[in-house]
Amino acid sequence: MRVALFIDGKNFYSGLKLQAADYVLDFTKLAQWLVKHVGGSHLWGAYYYTGVETSRLGSATEGQGRLLSFLGMLEMQPGYFVKRLPRKTVSTTCRQCNAETEFSIEKEIDTTIVADMLSLAAVNAYDVAILLSGDSDLTPAVTGVRSIGKQCYVATWGNACLSAHLRKSAFDHVNLLEGLAEFGTVTEVVDGDYRPATLDANGEFVEPTPAEDPSHVMLRAIKAAVAKFSGGFLGESYFLTRWIYTGLPADFNVRKATLQTLVEAGLVERYHVDMTPALRLATEDGHGPQL
């Protein structure tokens, strides 16, 4: 039985960061586990969808360089194909300081996934589809594949980023956390970079040092993030779900509660750019407290 994978890169990694941030993945083993999990015989193809910068300024950033390196690696894995969709650059001017800020948003990801899942099902390219996303906007793809006569599963990291409407439309739900031991490797994260977890001479995990006050860590994390991005724009949603920093809690609810405490204490400012909530340190000179 032929199995096809359709991976919504942004949603997939948002869930991973929330539920298993200390792991790096072997995508070949991930595909093998999924095929076996749904009773398939082999992988027909795995399609990975993500937005990439097309502007000269955006494509030169460190983060975009890492993404392109990752996508190049992924394309070398057996059966994997990457679909790069252009990101739209949006600029806005602050009403208070007249500073211009540029940021980008993904375009056409959802519509491309829907079109590919339906067109490939219509020509009988696969028997079973697995959608690695919990985005409710992809519900038409799941219901459409089902109407053609194919089974369609949705796979997410537990219930993270999983739409109830999408889950009800699918044949079944695959919890990726159940297979993490087979296709994931434990790591530790140091200032945005993954590296092997620390082990002692007997191969046992080294006990971590006592946790620092999460509010102090978050202040440093926000300061680092604002300094990293062009124009200093740090989206609140991105920071809460995807930003990696040593000691920063991986749990979304803990991050959200800590952030709210800092906002109420006047240490972090929440503002909006074109209706998009963003964060910065709330000090007169804009550099924040000594951390």
Short mmCIF file of the C-alpha atoms (twelve columns), coordinates in Angstrom:
data_MODEL
# 
_entry.id   MODEL 
# 
loop_
_atom_site.group_PDB 
_atom_site.id 
_atom_site.type_symbol 
_atom_site.label_atom_id 
_atom_site.label_alt_id 
_atom_site.label_comp_id 
_atom_site.label_asym_id 
_atom_site.label_seq_id 
_atom_site.Cartn_x 
_atom_site.Cartn_y 
_atom_site.Cartn_z 
_atom_site.pdbx_PDB_model_num 
ATOM 1   C CA . MET A 1   0.000   0.000  0.000   1 
ATOM 2   C CA . ARG A 2   1.530   3.288  -1.166  1 
ATOM 3   C CA . VAL A 3   1.770   6.080  1.413   1 
ATOM 4   C CA . ALA A 4   2.279   9.769  0.639   1 
ATOM 5   C CA . LEU A 5   3.340   12.357 3.210   1 
ATOM 6   C CA . PHE A 6   2.427   16.038 3.026   1 
ATOM 7   C CA . ILE A 7   4.298   18.168 5.560   1 
ATOM 8   C CA . ASP A 8   3.270   21.708 6.460   1 
ATOM 9   C CA . GLY A 9   6.703   22.880 7.591   1 
ATOM 10  C CA . LYS A 10  5.653   25.787 9.803   1 
ATOM 11  C CA . ASN A 11  2.885   23.912 11.626  1 
ATOM 12  C CA . PHE A 12  5.010   20.762 11.921  1 
ATOM 13  C CA . TYR A 13  7.904   22.556 13.588  1 
ATOM 14  C CA . SER A 14  5.675   24.706 15.792  1 
ATOM 15  C CA . GLY A 15  4.291   21.529 17.348  1 
ATOM 16  C CA . LEU A 16  7.746   19.985 17.630  1 
ATOM 17  C CA . LYS A 17  9.119   23.007 19.485  1 
ATOM 18  C CA . LEU A 18  6.186   22.921 21.908  1 
ATOM 19  C CA . GLN A 19  6.264   19.207 22.667  1 
ATOM 20  C CA . ALA A 20  9.773   17.926 21.910  1 
ATOM 21  C CA . ALA A 21  12.140  20.866 21.564  1 
ATOM 22  C CA . ASP A 22  15.099  18.800 22.794  1 
ATOM 23  C CA . TYR A 23  15.013  16.460 19.779  1 
ATOM 24  C CA . VAL A 24  16.426  16.527 16.273  1 
ATOM 25  C CA . LEU A 25  14.803  14.299 13.665  1 
ATOM 26  C CA . ASP A 26  15.956  11.661 11.207  1 
ATOM 27  C CA . PHE A 27  13.490  12.258 8.364   1 
ATOM 28  C CA . THR A 28  14.170  8.941  6.656   1 
ATOM 29  C CA . LYS A 29  13.294  7.091  9.862   1 
ATOM 30  C CA . LEU A 30  10.296  9.380  10.365  1 
ATOM 31  C CA . ALA A 31  8.890   8.362  6.971   1 
ATOM 32  C CA . GLN A 32  9.555   4.692  7.672   1 
ATOM 33  C CA . TRP A 33  7.787   4.883  11.027  1 
ATOM 34  C CA . LEU A 34  4.747   6.631  9.556   1 
ATOM 35  C CA . VAL A 35  4.395   4.148  6.705   1 
ATOM 36  C CA . LYS A 36  4.561   1.249  9.138   1 
ATOM 37  C CA . HIS A 37  2.196   2.950  11.592  1 
ATOM 38  C CA . VAL A 38  -0.641  3.215  9.064   1 
ATOM 39  C CA . GLY A 39  -0.084  -0.283 7.682   1 
ATOM 40  C CA . GLY A 40  1.531   0.817  4.433   1 
ATOM 41  C CA . SER A 41  4.015   -1.163 2.385   1 
ATOM 42  C CA . HIS A 42  6.264   1.645  1.149   1 
ATOM 43  C CA . LEU A 43  6.687   5.414  0.855   1 
ATOM 44  C CA . TRP A 44  5.451   6.806  -2.446  1 
ATOM 45  C CA . GLY A 45  6.706   10.331 -1.745  1 
ATOM 46  C CA . ALA A 46  7.085   12.941 0.989   1 
ATOM 47  C CA . TYR A 47  6.388   16.582 0.175   1 
ATOM 48  C CA . TYR A 48  7.657   19.323 2.462   1 
ATOM 49  C CA . TYR A 49  6.153   22.811 2.096   1 
ATOM 50  C CA . THR A 50  7.701   25.991 3.436   1 
ATOM 51  C CA . GLY A 51  8.003   29.695 2.720   1 
ATOM 52  C CA . VAL A 52  11.354  31.181 1.698   1 
ATOM 53  C CA . GLU A 53  12.541  34.749 1.358   1 
ATOM 54  C CA . THR A 54  12.850  36.028 -2.203  1 
ATOM 55  C CA . SER A 55  14.183  39.505 -1.473  1 
ATOM 56  C CA . ARG A 56  17.942  40.037 -1.436  1 
ATOM 57  C CA . LEU A 57  17.841  41.406 2.122   1 
ATOM 58  C CA . GLY A 58  15.697  38.588 3.489   1 
ATOM 59  C CA . SER A 59  17.616  35.785 1.796   1 
ATOM 60  C CA . ALA A 60  20.876  37.027 3.330   1 
ATOM 61  C CA . THR A 61  19.799  36.536 6.961   1 
ATOM 62  C CA . GLU A 62  21.344  33.868 9.151   1 
ATOM 63  C CA . GLY A 63  17.967  32.251 9.796   1 
ATOM 64  C CA . GLN A 64  17.204  31.976 6.095   1 
ATOM 65  C CA . GLY A 65  20.644  30.482 5.500   1 
ATOM 66  C CA . ARG A 66  19.914  27.776 8.053   1 
ATOM 67  C CA . LEU A 67  16.554  27.072 6.466   1 
ATOM 68  C CA . LEU A 68  18.035  26.690 2.993   1 
ATOM 69  C CA . SER A 69  20.733  24.389 4.349   1 
ATOM 70  C CA . PHE A 70  18.069  22.259 6.046   1 
ATOM 71  C CA . LEU A 71  15.957  22.102 2.875   1 
ATOM 72  C CA . GLY A 72  18.970  21.051 0.837   1 
ATOM 73  C CA . MET A 73  19.641  18.243 3.307   1 
ATOM 74  C CA . LEU A 74  16.005  17.170 3.242   1 
ATOM 75  C CA . GLU A 75  15.951  16.904 -0.548  1 
ATOM 76  C CA . MET A 76  18.769  14.360 -0.336  1 
ATOM 77  C CA . GLN A 77  16.660  11.999 1.787   1 
ATOM 78  C CA . PRO A 78  15.017  9.101  -0.115  1 
ATOM 79  C CA . GLY A 79  11.556  10.061 -1.362  1 
ATOM 80  C CA . TYR A 80  11.568  13.651 -0.089  1 
ATOM 81  C CA . PHE A 81  10.664  16.641 -2.259  1 
ATOM 82  C CA . VAL A 82  10.693  20.257 -1.089  1 
ATOM 83  C CA . LYS A 83  8.243   22.866 -2.314  1 
ATOM 84  C CA . ARG A 84  9.499   26.379 -1.674  1 
ATOM 85  C CA . LEU A 85  6.830   29.066 -1.753  1 
ATOM 86  C CA . PRO A 86  7.731   32.777 -1.767  1 
ATOM 87  C CA . ARG A 87  7.205   34.814 1.361   1 
ATOM 88  C CA . LYS A 88  5.614   38.252 1.004   1 
ATOM 89  C CA . THR A 89  7.592   41.143 2.455   1 
ATOM 90  C CA . VAL A 90  5.469   43.649 4.377   1 
ATOM 91  C CA . SER A 91  6.733   47.021 5.551   1 
ATOM 92  C CA . THR A 92  5.179   49.267 8.135   1 
ATOM 93  C CA . THR A 93  6.038   52.564 9.816   1 
ATOM 94  C CA . CYS A 94  5.748   53.118 13.550  1 
ATOM 95  C CA . ARG A 95  3.329   55.964 14.277  1 
ATOM 96  C CA . GLN A 96  5.304   57.055 17.319  1 
ATOM 97  C CA . CYS A 97  8.917   57.018 16.100  1 
ATOM 98  C CA . ASN A 98  8.460   56.822 12.292  1 
ATOM 99  C CA . ALA A 99  10.850  53.863 12.173  1 
ATOM 100 C CA . GLU A 100 10.202  51.566 9.237   1 
ATOM 101 C CA . THR A 101 10.048  47.838 9.907   1 
ATOM 102 C CA . GLU A 102 9.997   45.023 7.383   1 
ATOM 103 C CA . PHE A 103 8.824   41.466 8.039   1 
ATOM 104 C CA . SER A 104 7.550   38.650 5.875   1 
ATOM 105 C CA . ILE A 105 4.571   36.313 5.835   1 
ATOM 106 C CA . GLU A 106 4.011   32.983 4.111   1 
ATOM 107 C CA . LYS A 107 1.834   32.884 1.014   1 
ATOM 108 C CA . GLU A 108 0.124   30.074 -0.867  1 
ATOM 109 C CA . ILE A 109 1.303   27.270 1.440   1 
ATOM 110 C CA . ASP A 110 -2.160  25.984 2.337   1 
ATOM 111 C CA . THR A 111 -3.592  26.264 -1.181  1 
ATOM 112 C CA . THR A 112 -0.604  24.446 -2.664  1 
ATOM 113 C CA . ILE A 113 -0.908  21.579 -0.184  1 
ATOM 114 C CA . VAL A 114 -4.630  21.246 -0.879  1 
ATOM 115 C CA . ALA A 115 -4.080  21.267 -4.647  1 
ATOM 116 C CA . ASP A 116 -1.294  18.673 -4.510  1 
ATOM 117 C CA . MET A 117 -3.141  16.283 -2.212  1 
ATOM 118 C CA . LEU A 118 -6.258  16.363 -4.384  1 
ATOM 119 C CA . SER A 119 -4.552  16.201 -7.775  1 
ATOM 120 C CA . LEU A 120 -2.326  13.294 -6.782  1 
ATOM 121 C CA . ALA A 121 -5.263  11.429 -5.260  1 
ATOM 122 C CA . ALA A 122 -7.277  11.998 -8.442  1 
ATOM 123 C CA . VAL A 123 -4.634  10.269 -10.609 1 
ATOM 124 C CA . ASN A 124 -4.332  7.392  -8.105  1 
ATOM 125 C CA . ALA A 125 -0.733  8.237  -7.231  1 
ATOM 126 C CA . TYR A 126 -1.074  6.952  -3.661  1 
ATOM 127 C CA . ASP A 127 -3.370  4.808  -1.528  1 
ATOM 128 C CA . VAL A 128 -3.040  6.562  1.845   1 
ATOM 129 C CA . ALA A 129 -2.174  10.169 2.615   1 
ATOM 130 C CA . ILE A 130 -0.725  11.453 5.880   1 
ATOM 131 C CA . LEU A 131 -0.968  15.193 6.452   1 
ATOM 132 C CA . LEU A 132 1.613   16.369 8.970   1 
ATOM 133 C CA . SER A 133 -0.218  19.463 10.119  1 
ATOM 134 C CA . GLY A 134 -3.037  20.459 12.428  1 
ATOM 135 C CA . ASP A 135 -4.063  23.582 10.521  1 
ATOM 136 C CA . SER A 136 -7.842  23.852 10.099  1 
ATOM 137 C CA . ASP A 137 -7.317  25.599 6.737   1 
ATOM 138 C CA . LEU A 138 -6.261  22.227 5.334   1 
ATOM 139 C CA . THR A 139 -9.569  20.544 6.153   1 
ATOM 140 C CA . PRO A 140 -10.737 20.800 2.492   1 
ATOM 141 C CA . ALA A 141 -7.749  18.684 1.463   1 
ATOM 142 C CA . VAL A 142 -8.631  15.935 3.921   1 
ATOM 143 C CA . THR A 143 -12.315 15.839 3.026   1 
ATOM 144 C CA . GLY A 144 -11.494 16.009 -0.686  1 
ATOM 145 C CA . VAL A 145 -9.062  13.103 -0.529  1 
ATOM 146 C CA . ARG A 146 -11.666 11.095 1.366   1 
ATOM 147 C CA . SER A 147 -14.321 11.847 -1.267  1 
ATOM 148 C CA . ILE A 148 -12.001 10.458 -3.958  1 
ATOM 149 C CA . GLY A 149 -11.847 7.191  -2.046  1 
ATOM 150 C CA . LYS A 150 -8.531  7.477  -0.234  1 
ATOM 151 C CA . GLN A 151 -7.729  7.293  3.446   1 
ATOM 152 C CA . CYS A 152 -6.208  10.418 4.946   1 
ATOM 153 C CA . TYR A 153 -4.584  10.621 8.373   1 
ATOM 154 C CA . VAL A 154 -3.441  13.739 10.219  1 
ATOM 155 C CA . ALA A 155 -0.232  13.564 12.244  1 
ATOM 156 C CA . THR A 156 0.782   16.050 14.942  1 
ATOM 157 C CA . TRP A 157 2.890   16.212 18.084  1 
ATOM 158 C CA . GLY A 158 0.246   15.140 20.558  1 
ATOM 159 C CA . ASN A 159 -2.595  17.625 20.354  1 
ATOM 160 C CA . ALA A 160 -0.308  20.619 19.814  1 
ATOM 161 C CA . CYS A 161 -1.473  22.860 16.951  1 
ATOM 162 C CA . LEU A 162 -4.222  20.356 16.079  1 
ATOM 163 C CA . SER A 163 -7.578  21.710 14.895  1 
ATOM 164 C CA . ALA A 164 -10.550 19.746 16.218  1 
ATOM 165 C CA . HIS A 165 -12.336 20.293 12.899  1 
ATOM 166 C CA . LEU A 166 -9.408  18.849 10.948  1 
ATOM 167 C CA . ARG A 167 -9.161  15.864 13.301  1 
ATOM 168 C CA . LYS A 168 -12.840 15.030 12.833  1 
ATOM 169 C CA . SER A 169 -12.417 15.080 9.053   1 
ATOM 170 C CA . ALA A 170 -9.477  12.647 9.029   1 
ATOM 171 C CA . PHE A 171 -9.595  8.849  9.048   1 
ATOM 172 C CA . ASP A 172 -7.506  8.845  12.223  1 
ATOM 173 C CA . HIS A 173 -4.903  10.822 14.148  1 
ATOM 174 C CA . VAL A 174 -1.244  9.825  14.382  1 
ATOM 175 C CA . ASN A 175 0.559   11.004 17.511  1 
ATOM 176 C CA . LEU A 176 4.163   11.623 16.433  1 
ATOM 177 C CA . LEU A 177 5.313   11.602 20.058  1 
ATOM 178 C CA . GLU A 178 4.692   7.846  20.121  1 
ATOM 179 C CA . GLY A 179 7.458   7.257  17.579  1 
ATOM 180 C CA . LEU A 180 9.915   9.870  18.769  1 
ATOM 181 C CA . ALA A 181 12.250  7.273  20.253  1 
ATOM 182 C CA . GLU A 182 12.611  5.670  16.798  1 
ATOM 183 C CA . PHE A 183 13.238  8.747  14.654  1 
ATOM 184 C CA . GLY A 184 14.410  11.411 17.131  1 
ATOM 185 C CA . THR A 185 17.664  12.035 18.977  1 
ATOM 186 C CA . VAL A 186 17.799  13.822 22.325  1 
ATOM 187 C CA . THR A 187 19.765  17.066 22.256  1 
ATOM 188 C CA . GLU A 188 20.249  20.160 24.283  1 
ATOM 189 C CA . VAL A 189 19.729  23.645 22.851  1 
ATOM 190 C CA . VAL A 190 22.337  26.349 23.344  1 
ATOM 191 C CA . ASP A 191 21.425  29.839 22.101  1 
ATOM 192 C CA . GLY A 192 19.522  28.563 19.089  1 
ATOM 193 C CA . ASP A 193 21.849  25.690 18.153  1 
ATOM 194 C CA . TYR A 194 21.201  21.993 18.709  1 
ATOM 195 C CA . ARG A 195 23.990  19.826 20.080  1 
ATOM 196 C CA . PRO A 196 24.118  16.325 21.637  1 
ATOM 197 C CA . ALA A 197 22.860  16.083 25.199  1 
ATOM 198 C CA . THR A 198 25.529  15.860 27.902  1 
ATOM 199 C CA . LEU A 199 26.277  12.322 29.114  1 
ATOM 200 C CA . ASP A 200 28.564  11.074 31.857  1 
ATOM 201 C CA . ALA A 201 31.233  8.350  31.565  1 
ATOM 202 C CA . ASN A 202 28.580  5.647  32.002  1 
ATOM 203 C CA . GLY A 203 26.365  7.016  29.236  1 
ATOM 204 C CA . GLU A 204 23.847  8.447  31.690  1 
ATOM 205 C CA . PHE A 205 22.311  11.870 31.276  1 
ATOM 206 C CA . VAL A 206 24.007  14.532 33.385  1 
ATOM 207 C CA . GLU A 207 21.583  16.157 35.793  1 
ATOM 208 C CA . PRO A 208 20.843  19.745 34.737  1 
ATOM 209 C CA . THR A 209 21.832  22.637 36.942  1 
ATOM 210 C CA . PRO A 210 19.031  24.261 38.961  1 
ATOM 211 C CA . ALA A 211 16.705  26.236 36.734  1 
ATOM 212 C CA . GLU A 212 17.120  30.004 36.648  1 
ATOM 213 C CA . ASP A 213 14.164  32.308 37.242  1 
ATOM 214 C CA . PRO A 214 12.271  32.018 33.917  1 
ATOM 215 C CA . SER A 215 11.497  35.753 33.901  1 
ATOM 216 C CA . HIS A 216 15.214  36.587 33.855  1 
ATOM 217 C CA . VAL A 217 15.814  34.104 31.054  1 
ATOM 218 C CA . MET A 218 12.894  35.498 29.068  1 
ATOM 219 C CA . LEU A 219 14.183  39.057 29.310  1 
ATOM 220 C CA . ARG A 220 17.534  37.972 27.874  1 
ATOM 221 C CA . ALA A 221 15.763  35.873 25.232  1 
ATOM 222 C CA . ILE A 222 13.653  38.842 24.078  1 
ATOM 223 C CA . LYS A 223 16.710  41.092 23.982  1 
ATOM 224 C CA . ALA A 224 18.589  38.530 21.847  1 
ATOM 225 C CA . ALA A 225 15.634  38.010 19.522  1 
ATOM 226 C CA . VAL A 226 15.025  41.733 18.953  1 
ATOM 227 C CA . ALA A 227 18.720  42.206 18.155  1 
ATOM 228 C CA . LYS A 228 18.671  39.310 15.693  1 
ATOM 229 C CA . PHE A 229 15.775  40.345 13.454  1 
ATOM 230 C CA . SER A 230 15.884  43.104 10.875  1 
ATOM 231 C CA . GLY A 231 14.325  46.271 12.245  1 
ATOM 232 C CA . GLY A 232 13.982  44.658 15.666  1 
ATOM 233 C CA . PHE A 233 10.540  43.235 14.880  1 
ATOM 234 C CA . LEU A 234 9.784   40.281 17.172  1 
ATOM 235 C CA . GLY A 235 6.344   38.777 16.639  1 
ATOM 236 C CA . GLU A 236 4.744   37.648 19.889  1 
ATOM 237 C CA . SER A 237 3.369   34.429 18.392  1 
ATOM 238 C CA . TYR A 238 6.756   33.522 16.900  1 
ATOM 239 C CA . PHE A 239 8.515   34.155 20.193  1 
ATOM 240 C CA . LEU A 240 6.048   32.082 22.215  1 
ATOM 241 C CA . THR A 241 6.002   29.090 19.866  1 
ATOM 242 C CA . ARG A 242 9.305   28.952 17.989  1 
ATOM 243 C CA . TRP A 243 12.131  31.006 19.483  1 
ATOM 244 C CA . ILE A 244 14.920  28.880 20.971  1 
ATOM 245 C CA . TYR A 245 17.103  30.144 23.808  1 
ATOM 246 C CA . THR A 246 19.057  28.428 26.567  1 
ATOM 247 C CA . GLY A 247 16.894  27.954 29.662  1 
ATOM 248 C CA . LEU A 248 13.736  29.342 28.054  1 
ATOM 249 C CA . PRO A 249 10.791  27.056 28.944  1 
ATOM 250 C CA . ALA A 250 9.591   24.965 25.989  1 
ATOM 251 C CA . ASP A 251 6.029   24.784 27.316  1 
ATOM 252 C CA . PHE A 252 3.803   27.358 25.578  1 
ATOM 253 C CA . ASN A 253 1.626   27.990 28.640  1 
ATOM 254 C CA . VAL A 254 4.660   28.641 30.847  1 
ATOM 255 C CA . ARG A 255 6.095   31.055 28.297  1 
ATOM 256 C CA . LYS A 256 2.784   32.863 27.946  1 
ATOM 257 C CA . ALA A 257 2.313   33.238 31.707  1 
ATOM 258 C CA . THR A 258 5.893   34.450 32.209  1 
ATOM 259 C CA . LEU A 259 5.537   36.963 29.389  1 
ATOM 260 C CA . GLN A 260 2.298   38.324 30.849  1 
ATOM 261 C CA . THR A 261 4.019   38.785 34.208  1 
ATOM 262 C CA . LEU A 262 6.800   40.799 32.561  1 
ATOM 263 C CA . VAL A 263 4.314   42.924 30.627  1 
ATOM 264 C CA . GLU A 264 2.327   43.685 33.778  1 
ATOM 265 C CA . ALA A 265 5.565   44.547 35.601  1 
ATOM 266 C CA . GLY A 266 6.405   47.079 32.887  1 
ATOM 267 C CA . LEU A 267 9.582   45.281 31.785  1 
ATOM 268 C CA . VAL A 268 8.274   44.155 28.380  1 
ATOM 269 C CA . GLU A 269 6.134   46.181 26.015  1 
ATOM 270 C CA . ARG A 270 3.524   44.634 23.742  1 
ATOM 271 C CA . TYR A 271 2.741   46.692 20.619  1 
ATOM 272 C CA . HIS A 272 1.128   46.088 17.214  1 
ATOM 273 C CA . VAL A 273 2.318   46.376 13.622  1 
ATOM 274 C CA . ASP A 274 -0.513  46.047 11.098  1 
ATOM 275 C CA . MET A 275 -2.594  44.236 13.728  1 
ATOM 276 C CA . THR A 276 0.270   41.812 14.432  1 
ATOM 277 C CA . PRO A 277 1.304   41.770 18.149  1 
ATOM 278 C CA . ALA A 278 5.019   42.241 18.722  1 
ATOM 279 C CA . LEU A 279 7.377   42.487 21.716  1 
ATOM 280 C CA . ARG A 280 10.251  44.660 22.864  1 
ATOM 281 C CA . LEU A 281 11.935  45.569 26.142  1 
ATOM 282 C CA . ALA A 282 10.101  48.469 27.775  1 
ATOM 283 C CA . THR A 283 12.784  51.026 28.679  1 
ATOM 284 C CA . GLU A 284 13.380  54.623 27.749  1 
ATOM 285 C CA . ASP A 285 16.598  53.928 25.815  1 
ATOM 286 C CA . GLY A 286 15.132  50.819 24.170  1 
ATOM 287 C CA . HIS A 287 17.951  48.554 25.378  1 
ATOM 288 C CA . GLY A 288 16.242  47.108 28.427  1 
ATOM 289 C CA . PRO A 289 17.602  46.395 31.907  1 
ATOM 290 C CA . GLN A 290 21.096  45.097 32.544  1 
ATOM 291 C CA . LEU A 291 20.867  41.316 32.067  1 
# 
